[in-house]
Amino acid sequence: DPPNGVDDDGNGIIDDNIGYDIFDKDIDPSDPYGHGTAVANVIHNLSPHSSICAIKVGGNNGAGTTKSLAEGIIYAVDKKLDIINISMGATVPSPELETAIVNAQQKKLLIVAAAGNNGGYPLNYPAMYAEKYKNVIAVGASEEVGDRLYKGTDWQSCHVAQNKVGFVLAKGKNVVETNSWMNQGTSFAAPQVTALIA
């Protein structure tokens, strides 16, 4: 729906029809950095009939905080979304992020999260919360063929736990559905899983 000056969904924000910018607190979720847009492209290209709500949780350079990410999850819960894709993360746990995850689980909101590109274990958060919460799916990146973890020139996919519910792999190299120069890593593996579920 076009903007109409009314809080149609009753979440306290007027005209957030296409999404919201948590970081700047406005209704323009534009993404000058391009990472979120490329991720959304993967979802749209693989699941073209699914509706997408843009929730910007980082600045124009792509960097966000665990606080803004937690607020983004809360916004998604308030918006009554079914699935959210998180193609970013932090290397340390956060109480406010975990609280948002618990709230999302209570509202039956599924979270698909990139495992991270720093290699090894533990995974990035919120993907690491897949060990504790059933509504979180952690996605690692594999090579184009087979199920070997993808290793790029500067990073490698985090090791996702094998034989555990909530940990999966998706192609992390040359993800052509992005329509962008950004086409590698767990950020682009995760939206393939999101699109499949959608």
C-alpha positions, 0 to 999 in steps of 0.5 A, spaced: 500 500 500 502 507 498 503 511 504 497 514 507 499 518 513 495 512 517 498 507 522 495 501 518 498 495 522 497 498 529 505 498 531 506 505 532 509 507 526 506 511 521 507 509 513 512 503 514 509 500 509 515 497 506 519 497 512 523 501 517 530 504 518 531 502 526 538 505 525 536 512 523 529 511 526 525 513 520 521 510 514 526 510 509 530 503 509 534 504 503 541 501 503 546 505 500 551 500 502 548 494 498 549 488 502 541 488 505 539 489 498 543 484 495 540 479 500 533 481 499 534 480 491 536 472 493 530 471 497 526 475 491 529 471 485 528 464 489 521 466 492 518 471 487 511 471 490 513 472 497 512 479 500 519 482 503 519 487 509 526 491 509 528 492 516 535 496 516 539 495 522 545 498 520 548 505 518 550 507 511 556 503 511 553 496 513 555 496 520 550 495 526 550 494 533 547 488 537 542 493 540 540 495 533 539 488 531 535 486 537 530 492 535 530 490 528 527 483 531 522 486 536 520 490 530 519 484 526 515 481 531 511 487 532 510 487 525 507 479 525 512 477 520 513 469 519 520 469 517 526 474 518 533 473 514 539 476 518 545 476 514 550 479 519 552 478 526 556 479 532 562 474 535 560 475 542 553 473 545 548 479 547 543 479 553 538 484 549 539 480 542 538 473 546 531 476 549 529 478 542 530 471 540 526 469 546 520 474 544 521 471 537 520 464 539 514 466 543 511 469 537 513 463 532 517 468 528 523 463 525 530 466 524 534 464 519 541 467 520 548 467 517 553 463 521 559 468 519 565 468 515 570 468 520 571 460 520 571 455 526 567 455 532 563 458 535 558 461 530 556 468 529 550 471 534 544 470 533 546 464 528 549 461 535 543 461 538 540 455 534 543 451 539 538 453 544 532 456 540 528 452 535 526 458 532 533 459 529 536 456 523 544 457 522 546 457 515 553 456 513 556 456 506 558 451 502 562 450 495 558 451 489 558 443 488 558 438 494 558 440 501 565 442 503 565 449 507 566 454 502 573 458 503 574 464 500 581 468 499 580 472 505 575 468 510 572 461 510 565 459 512 564 458 520 563 450 521 556 449 522 555 443 527 553 436 523 547 432 525 544 437 529 537 440 528 538 448 526 544 447 522 545 447 515 549 449 509 547 452 502 551 455 496 556 460 498 560 461 492 557 465 486 550 466 488 548 469 482 541 471 484 544 477 488 544 481 481 550 484 485 558 484 486 556 481 493 555 474 491 559 470 496 559 468 503 554 466 509 550 472 508 548 469 501 547 462 503 542 464 508 537 468 504 537 461 499 534 458 506 529 463 507 527 463 500 526 455 500 522 456 507 518 462 504 
